[in-house]
Amino acid sequence: MSASIYICPLSALPEELRKCGADHLLSLMSPNMPVETPNGLQPENHLTLHFNDILESRDGLVPPTSNDLEKLITFLTEDWNRKKPLLIHCWFGVSRSTAASFIAACLLR
């Protein structure tokens, strides 16, 4: 069973999805930044969560909520069967996606 997790920025999403062979995708984007499910990926295998890269509420910015965390954990533990890799991306591929991959790694242990 493959429990590989890959991370990339939005700009590299199509190429990285093709290269790593992931069949599940986690998109972590700012509010009002839609991300379409890439061709060839089942929509039910794509979770998009919308929040800003912040810890606390600030004017015009939205922090992640406990509901976001619940959706993330459900996706990682119930929806992703770990037979193929998981690809996680955010805008730059360095903060939200890295934090989510750490959560995923902890859940796998």
Secondary structure, DSSP 4 states (H G I P E B T S, - for coil): ----EEEEEGGGHHHHHHHHT-SEEEEEE-TT---PPPTTS-GGGEEEEE--S-SS-BTTB----HHHHHHHHHIIIII--SSS-EEEEESSSSSHHHHHHHHHHHHH-
